[in-house]
Amino acid sequence: MSAFGNGRKRIRSVCAKVINQNGGKGVMLHSGLFRVDGMEPDRGTMA
């Protein structure tokens, strides 16, 4: 189940980055519906 462990690490990393970008305030994340600056390309700009 290494894929599960790696996925969990990724989710924690993204959550930490988003909370940091939001000045430590709480955030609500919806799977597949958020983007963290510098971590993911914009979905609409990929060819």
C-alpha distance matrix in Angstrom:
0.0 3.8 5.4 5.4 6.6 8.8 10.1 11.0 12.9 14.6 15.8 17.1 18.8 20.4 21.6 23.1 24.9 26.3 27.6 29.2 30.8 32.1 33.9 31.6 32.4 30.0 28.4 27.0 24.2 23.5 20.4 21.7 25.2 25.5 26.1 26.1 29.0 28.0 24.3 24.6 27.4 29.7 28.7 32.3 33.2 31.0 32.9
3.8 0.0 3.8 5.4 5.0 6.1 8.5 9.8 10.6 12.3 14.2 15.4 16.5 18.4 20.0 21.1 22.6 24.4 25.9 27.0 28.7 30.3 32.0 29.9 31.1 29.0 27.5 26.4 23.5 23.2 20.1 21.1 24.5 24.3 24.3 24.0 26.6 25.3 21.7 22.3 25.2 27.8 27.1 30.8 31.4 29.1 31.2
5.4 3.8 0.0 3.8 5.5 5.1 6.0 8.5 9.9 10.4 12.2 14.3 15.2 16.4 18.2 19.9 21.0 22.4 24.3 25.7 26.9 28.5 30.5 28.7 29.6 27.4 25.4 24.1 20.9 20.3 16.9 17.6 21.1 21.2 21.4 21.4 24.1 23.0 19.3 19.3 22.1 24.5 23.6 27.3 28.0 25.7 27.8
5.4 5.4 3.8 0.0 3.8 5.5 5.1 6.2 8.7 9.9 10.6 12.4 14.2 15.4 16.5 18.4 20.0 21.1 22.5 24.4 25.8 27.0 28.9 26.8 27.4 24.9 23.2 21.7 18.9 18.3 15.3 16.8 20.1 20.3 20.9 21.0 24.1 23.6 19.8 20.0 23.1 25.1 24.3 28.0 29.1 27.2 29.5
6.6 5.0 5.5 3.8 0.0 3.8 5.4 5.1 6.3 8.7 10.0 10.7 12.4 14.4 15.5 16.6 18.5 20.2 21.3 22.7 24.5 25.9 27.5 25.2 26.3 24.1 22.8 22.0 19.4 19.6 16.9 18.5 21.5 21.0 21.3 20.7 23.6 22.8 19.3 20.2 23.5 25.9 25.6 29.3 30.1 28.4 30.9
8.8 6.1 5.1 5.5 3.8 0.0 3.8 5.4 5.1 6.3 8.8 10.0 10.6 12.4 14.3 15.4 16.6 18.5 20.1 21.2 22.6 24.4 26.2 24.4 25.6 23.8 22.2 21.4 18.6 18.8 15.9 16.8 19.9 19.1 18.8 18.1 20.7 19.6 16.0 16.9 20.2 22.8 22.7 26.5 26.9 25.1 27.7
10.1 8.5 6.0 5.1 5.4 3.8 0.0 3.8 5.4 5.0 6.2 8.7 9.8 10.6 12.3 14.2 15.4 16.5 18.4 19.9 21.1 22.5 24.7 22.9 23.7 21.5 19.5 18.3 15.3 15.2 12.2 13.3 16.4 15.9 16.2 16.1 19.0 18.5 14.8 15.2 18.5 20.6 20.2 24.0 24.9 23.3 26.0
11.0 9.8 8.5 6.2 5.1 5.4 3.8 0.0 3.8 5.4 5.1 6.2 8.6 10.0 10.6 12.3 14.3 15.4 16.5 18.3 20.0 21.1 22.9 20.7 21.5 19.2 17.7 16.9 14.4 14.9 12.7 14.6 17.2 16.5 17.0 16.5 19.6 19.5 16.1 17.0 20.6 22.5 22.4 26.2 27.2 26.1 29.0
12.9 10.6 9.9 8.7 6.3 5.1 5.4 3.8 0.0 3.8 5.5 5.2 6.1 8.7 9.9 10.6 12.3 14.3 15.4 16.5 18.4 20.0 21.4 19.4 20.9 19.2 18.0 17.9 15.5 16.7 14.7 16.1 18.4 16.9 16.7 15.4 18.1 17.5 14.3 16.0 19.7 22.0 22.5 26.3 26.8 25.7 28.7
14.6 12.3 10.4 9.9 8.7 6.3 5.0 5.4 3.8 0.0 3.8 5.5 5.0 6.2 8.5 9.9 10.6 12.3 14.3 15.3 16.5 18.3 20.3 18.8 20.0 18.4 16.6 16.3 13.5 14.4 12.2 12.9 15.3 13.7 13.2 12.1 14.8 14.3 10.9 12.2 15.9 18.2 18.7 22.5 23.0 22.0 25.1
15.8 14.2 12.2 10.6 10.0 8.8 6.2 5.1 5.5 3.8 0.0 3.8 5.4 5.2 6.1 8.6 9.9 10.6 12.2 14.1 15.3 16.4 18.6 16.8 17.5 15.4 13.4 12.8 10.1 11.2 9.5 11.2 13.1 11.8 12.2 11.5 14.9 15.3 12.1 13.1 16.7 18.3 18.7 22.3 23.5 22.8 26.1
17.1 15.4 14.3 12.4 10.7 10.0 8.7 6.2 5.2 5.5 3.8 0.0 3.8 5.5 5.1 6.1 8.6 10.0 10.6 12.2 14.2 15.3 16.8 14.6 15.8 14.0 13.0 13.3 11.5 13.6 12.6 14.5 16.0 14.0 14.2 12.6 15.6 16.1 13.4 15.2 19.0 20.8 21.6 25.2 26.1 25.7 29.1
18.8 16.5 15.2 14.2 12.4 10.6 9.8 8.6 6.1 5.0 5.4 3.8 0.0 3.8 5.5 5.2 6.2 8.7 10.1 10.6 12.4 14.3 15.7 14.2 16.0 15.0 13.8 14.7 12.7 14.9 13.9 14.9 16.1 13.6 12.7 10.5 12.9 12.8 10.4 12.8 16.6 18.7 20.1 23.6 24.0 23.7 27.1
20.4 18.4 16.4 15.4 14.4 12.4 10.6 10.0 8.7 6.2 5.2 5.5 3.8 0.0 3.8 5.5 5.1 6.2 8.6 9.8 10.5 12.3 14.5 13.5 14.6 13.4 11.4 11.9 9.7 11.8 11.0 11.8 12.5 9.8 9.0 7.2 10.2 10.9 8.4 10.3 14.0 15.6 16.9 20.3 21.1 21.1 24.6
21.6 20.0 18.2 16.5 15.5 14.3 12.3 10.6 9.9 8.5 6.1 5.1 5.5 3.8 0.0 3.8 5.4 5.2 6.1 8.5 9.9 10.5 12.6 10.8 11.5 9.9 8.4 9.3 8.0 10.9 11.2 12.9 13.1 10.5 10.8 9.2 12.3 13.8 11.8 13.6 17.1 18.1 19.3 22.6 23.7 24.0 27.7
23.1 21.1 19.9 18.4 16.6 15.4 14.2 12.3 10.6 9.9 8.6 6.1 5.2 5.5 3.8 0.0 3.8 5.6 5.2 6.1 8.6 9.9 10.9 9.1 11.0 10.5 10.1 12.1 11.4 14.6 14.9 16.4 16.5 13.5 13.0 10.4 12.6 13.8 12.4 15.0 18.5 19.9 21.7 24.8 25.5 25.9 29.6
24.9 22.6 21.0 20.0 18.5 16.6 15.4 14.3 12.3 10.6 9.9 8.6 6.2 5.1 5.4 3.8 0.0 3.8 5.5 5.1 6.2 8.6 10.1 9.7 11.7 11.8 10.8 12.8 11.8 14.8 15.1 15.6 15.4 12.0 10.5 7.3 9.0 10.2 9.4 12.2 15.6 17.0 19.2 22.1 22.5 23.1 26.8
26.3 24.4 22.4 21.1 20.2 18.5 16.5 15.4 14.3 12.3 10.6 10.0 8.7 6.2 5.2 5.6 3.8 0.0 3.8 5.3 5.0 6.1 8.8 8.6 9.4 9.1 7.4 9.5 8.9 12.2 13.2 13.9 13.0 9.5 8.8 6.4 8.8 11.2 10.6 12.5 15.5 16.0 18.0 20.7 21.6 22.6 26.4
27.6 25.9 24.3 22.5 21.3 20.1 18.4 16.5 15.4 14.3 12.2 10.6 10.1 8.6 6.1 5.2 5.5 3.8 0.0 3.8 5.5 5.0 6.5 5.1 6.2 6.4 6.4 9.5 10.2 13.9 15.5 16.8 15.8 12.6 12.5 10.2 12.2 14.6 14.1 16.2 19.3 19.8 21.7 24.4 25.3 26.4 30.2
29.2 27.0 25.7 24.4 22.7 21.2 19.9 18.3 16.5 15.3 14.1 12.2 10.6 9.8 8.5 6.1 5.1 5.3 3.8 0.0 3.8 5.3 5.3 5.3 8.0 9.6 10.0 13.2 13.6 17.2 18.4 19.3 18.2 14.8 13.7 10.6 11.5 13.4 13.7 16.4 19.3 20.1 22.6 25.1 25.6 26.8 30.5
30.8 28.7 26.9 25.8 24.5 22.6 21.1 20.0 18.4 16.5 15.3 14.2 12.4 10.5 9.9 8.6 6.2 5.0 5.5 3.8 0.0 3.8 5.5 7.4 8.9 10.6 10.0 12.9 13.2 16.5 17.9 18.1 16.6 13.0 11.5 8.6 8.8 11.4 12.4 14.7 17.1 17.4 20.2 22.3 22.7 24.3 28.1
32.1 30.3 28.5 27.0 25.9 24.4 22.5 21.1 20.0 18.3 16.4 15.3 14.3 12.3 10.5 9.9 8.6 6.1 5.0 5.3 3.8 0.0 3.8 5.5 5.7 7.6 7.5 10.9 12.2 15.7 17.8 18.6 16.6 13.3 12.9 10.8 11.6 14.7 15.4 17.2 19.5 19.3 21.7 23.6 24.6 26.3 30.1
33.9 32.0 30.5 28.9 27.5 26.2 24.7 22.9 21.4 20.3 18.6 16.8 15.7 14.5 12.6 10.9 10.1 8.8 6.5 5.3 5.5 3.8 0.0 3.8 5.5 8.8 10.1 13.8 15.5 19.1 21.2 22.1 20.3 17.0 16.4 13.9 14.2 16.9 17.8 20.1 22.5 22.6 25.1 27.1 27.8 29.5 33.3
31.6 29.9 28.7 26.8 25.2 24.4 22.9 20.7 19.4 18.8 16.8 14.6 14.2 13.5 10.8 9.1 9.7 8.6 5.1 5.3 7.4 5.5 3.8 0.0 3.8 6.6 8.8 12.5 14.3 18.1 20.1 21.7 20.2 17.2 17.1 14.7 15.9 18.3 18.5 20.8 23.7 24.0 26.2 28.6 29.4 30.9 34.7
32.4 31.1 29.6 27.4 26.3 25.6 23.7 21.5 20.9 20.0 17.5 15.8 16.0 14.6 11.5 11.0 11.7 9.4 6.2 8.0 8.9 5.7 5.5 3.8 0.0 3.8 6.5 10.2 12.8 16.5 19.1 20.8 18.9 16.3 16.9 15.3 16.9 19.8 19.9 21.6 24.2 24.0 25.9 28.1 29.4 31.0 34.8
30.0 29.0 27.4 24.9 24.1 23.8 21.5 19.2 19.2 18.4 15.4 14.0 15.0 13.4 9.9 10.5 11.8 9.1 6.4 9.6 10.6 7.6 8.8 6.6 3.8 0.0 3.8 7.0 9.9 13.5 16.2 18.4 16.7 14.6 15.9 14.9 17.2 20.2 19.6 20.9 23.7 23.4 24.8 27.1 28.8 30.2 33.9
28.4 27.5 25.4 23.2 22.8 22.2 19.5 17.7 18.0 16.6 13.4 13.0 13.8 11.4 8.4 10.1 10.8 7.4 6.4 10.0 10.0 7.5 10.1 8.8 6.5 3.8 0.0 3.8 6.4 10.0 12.8 14.8 12.9 10.9 12.6 12.2 14.9 18.0 17.1 18.0 20.6 20.1 21.2 23.6 25.4 26.8 30.5
27.0 26.4 24.1 21.7 22.0 21.4 18.3 16.9 17.9 16.3 12.8 13.3 14.7 11.9 9.3 12.1 12.8 9.5 9.5 13.2 12.9 10.9 13.8 12.5 10.2 7.0 3.8 0.0 3.8 6.7 10.0 12.3 10.5 9.5 12.2 12.8 16.0 19.0 17.6 17.8 20.2 19.5 19.9 22.3 24.6 25.8 29.3
24.2 23.5 20.9 18.9 19.4 18.6 15.3 14.4 15.5 13.5 10.1 11.5 12.7 9.7 8.0 11.4 11.8 8.9 10.2 13.6 13.2 12.2 15.5 14.3 12.8 9.9 6.4 3.8 0.0 3.8 6.4 8.7 7.5 6.6 9.5 10.7 14.3 16.9 15.0 14.8 17.3 16.8 16.9 19.7 22.0 22.7 26.2
23.5 23.2 20.3 18.3 19.6 18.8 15.2 14.9 16.7 14.4 11.2 13.6 14.9 11.8 10.9 14.6 14.8 12.2 13.9 17.2 16.5 15.7 19.1 18.1 16.5 13.5 10.0 6.7 3.8 0.0 3.8 6.2 5.4 6.6 10.2 12.4 15.9 18.3 16.1 15.0 17.1 16.3 15.6 18.3 21.0 21.5 24.7
20.4 20.1 16.9 15.3 16.9 15.9 12.2 12.7 14.7 12.2 9.5 12.6 13.9 11.0 11.2 14.9 15.1 13.2 15.5 18.4 17.9 17.8 21.2 20.1 19.1 16.2 12.8 10.0 6.4 3.8 0.0 3.8 5.5 7.1 10.0 12.3 16.0 17.6 14.9 13.5 15.7 15.4 14.3 17.4 19.9 19.8 22.8
21.7 21.1 17.6 16.8 18.5 16.8 13.3 14.6 16.1 12.9 11.2 14.5 14.9 11.8 12.9 16.4 15.6 13.9 16.8 19.3 18.1 18.6 22.1 21.7 20.8 18.4 14.8 12.3 8.7 6.2 3.8 0.0 3.8 5.9 8.2 11.2 14.4 15.9 13.2 11.0 12.6 12.1 10.6 13.7 16.3 16.0 19.0
25.2 24.5 21.1 20.1 21.5 19.9 16.4 17.2 18.4 15.3 13.1 16.0 16.1 12.5 13.1 16.5 15.4 13.0 15.8 18.2 16.6 16.6 20.3 20.2 18.9 16.7 12.9 10.5 7.5 5.4 5.5 3.8 0.0 3.8 7.0 10.4 13.4 15.7 13.7 11.6 12.8 11.4 10.4 12.9 15.7 16.4 19.6
25.5 24.3 21.2 20.3 21.0 19.1 15.9 16.5 16.9 13.7 11.8 14.0 13.6 9.8 10.5 13.5 12.0 9.5 12.6 14.8 13.0 13.3 17.0 17.2 16.3 14.6 10.9 9.5 6.6 6.6 7.1 5.9 3.8 0.0 3.8 6.8 9.9 12.4 10.9 9.4 11.2 10.2 10.5 13.2 15.3 16.3 19.8
26.1 24.3 21.4 20.9 21.3 18.8 16.2 17.0 16.7 13.2 12.2 14.2 12.7 9.0 10.8 13.0 10.5 8.8 12.5 13.7 11.5 12.9 16.4 17.1 16.9 15.9 12.6 12.2 9.5 10.2 10.0 8.2 7.0 3.8 0.0 3.8 6.4 8.7 7.5 6.3 8.1 7.7 9.2 12.0 13.3 14.3 18.1
26.1 24.0 21.4 21.0 20.7 18.1 16.1 16.5 15.4 12.1 11.5 12.6 10.5 7.2 9.2 10.4 7.3 6.4 10.2 10.6 8.6 10.8 13.9 14.7 15.3 14.9 12.2 12.8 10.7 12.4 12.3 11.2 10.4 6.8 3.8 0.0 3.8 6.2 5.5 6.4 9.0 9.8 12.1 14.8 15.3 16.3 20.1
29.0 26.6 24.1 24.1 23.6 20.7 19.0 19.6 18.1 14.8 14.9 15.6 12.9 10.2 12.3 12.6 9.0 8.8 12.2 11.5 8.8 11.6 14.2 15.9 16.9 17.2 14.9 16.0 14.3 15.9 16.0 14.4 13.4 9.9 6.4 3.8 0.0 3.8 5.6 6.9 8.5 9.4 12.6 14.7 14.4 15.8 19.5
28.0 25.3 23.0 23.6 22.8 19.6 18.5 19.5 17.5 14.3 15.3 16.1 12.8 10.9 13.8 13.8 10.2 11.2 14.6 13.4 11.4 14.7 16.9 18.3 19.8 20.2 18.0 19.0 16.9 18.3 17.6 15.9 15.7 12.4 8.7 6.2 3.8 0.0 3.8 6.0 7.6 9.8 13.0 15.4 14.3 14.9 18.5
24.3 21.7 19.3 19.8 19.3 16.0 14.8 16.1 14.3 10.9 12.1 13.4 10.4 8.4 11.8 12.4 9.4 10.6 14.1 13.7 12.4 15.4 17.8 18.5 19.9 19.6 17.1 17.6 15.0 16.1 14.9 13.2 13.7 10.9 7.5 5.5 5.6 3.8 0.0 3.8 7.0 9.7 12.1 15.1 14.6 14.5 18.0
24.6 22.3 19.3 20.0 20.2 16.9 15.2 17.0 16.0 12.2 13.1 15.2 12.8 10.3 13.6 15.0 12.2 12.5 16.2 16.4 14.7 17.2 20.1 20.8 21.6 20.9 18.0 17.8 14.8 15.0 13.5 11.0 11.6 9.4 6.3 6.4 6.9 6.0 3.8 0.0 3.8 6.5 8.4 11.6 11.3 11.1 14.7
27.4 25.2 22.1 23.1 23.5 20.2 18.5 20.6 19.7 15.9 16.7 19.0 16.6 14.0 17.1 18.5 15.6 15.5 19.3 19.3 17.1 19.5 22.5 23.7 24.2 23.7 20.6 20.2 17.3 17.1 15.7 12.6 12.8 11.2 8.1 9.0 8.5 7.6 7.0 3.8 0.0 3.8 6.1 8.6 7.7 7.6 11.3
29.7 27.8 24.5 25.1 25.9 22.8 20.6 22.5 22.0 18.2 18.3 20.8 18.7 15.6 18.1 19.9 17.0 16.0 19.8 20.1 17.4 19.3 22.6 24.0 24.0 23.4 20.1 19.5 16.8 16.3 15.4 12.1 11.4 10.2 7.7 9.8 9.4 9.8 9.7 6.5 3.8 0.0 3.8 5.6 5.6 7.1 10.9
28.7 27.1 23.6 24.3 25.6 22.7 20.2 22.4 22.5 18.7 18.7 21.6 20.1 16.9 19.3 21.7 19.2 18.0 21.7 22.6 20.2 21.7 25.1 26.2 25.9 24.8 21.2 19.9 16.9 15.6 14.3 10.6 10.4 10.5 9.2 12.1 12.6 13.0 12.1 8.4 6.1 3.8 0.0 3.8 5.7 6.1 9.4
32.3 30.8 27.3 28.0 29.3 26.5 24.0 26.2 26.3 22.5 22.3 25.2 23.6 20.3 22.6 24.8 22.1 20.7 24.4 25.1 22.3 23.6 27.1 28.6 28.1 27.1 23.6 22.3 19.7 18.3 17.4 13.7 12.9 13.2 12.0 14.8 14.7 15.4 15.1 11.6 8.6 5.6 3.8 0.0 3.8 5.8 8.4
33.2 31.4 28.0 29.1 30.1 26.9 24.9 27.2 26.8 23.0 23.5 26.1 24.0 21.1 23.7 25.5 22.5 21.6 25.3 25.6 22.7 24.6 27.8 29.4 29.4 28.8 25.4 24.6 22.0 21.0 19.9 16.3 15.7 15.3 13.3 15.3 14.4 14.3 14.6 11.3 7.7 5.6 5.7 3.8 0.0 3.8 6.5
31.0 29.1 25.7 27.2 28.4 25.1 23.3 26.1 25.7 22.0 22.8 25.7 23.7 21.1 24.0 25.9 23.1 22.6 26.4 26.8 24.3 26.3 29.5 30.9 31.0 30.2 26.8 25.8 22.7 21.5 19.8 16.0 16.4 16.3 14.3 16.3 15.8 14.9 14.5 11.1 7.6 7.1 6.1 5.8 3.8 0.0 3.8
32.9 31.2 27.8 29.5 30.9 27.7 26.0 29.0 28.7 25.1 26.1 29.1 27.1 24.6 27.7 29.6 26.8 26.4 30.2 30.5 28.1 30.1 33.3 34.7 34.8 33.9 30.5 29.3 26.2 24.7 22.8 19.0 19.6 19.8 18.1 20.1 19.5 18.5 18.0 14.7 11.3 10.9 9.4 8.4 6.5 3.8 0.0
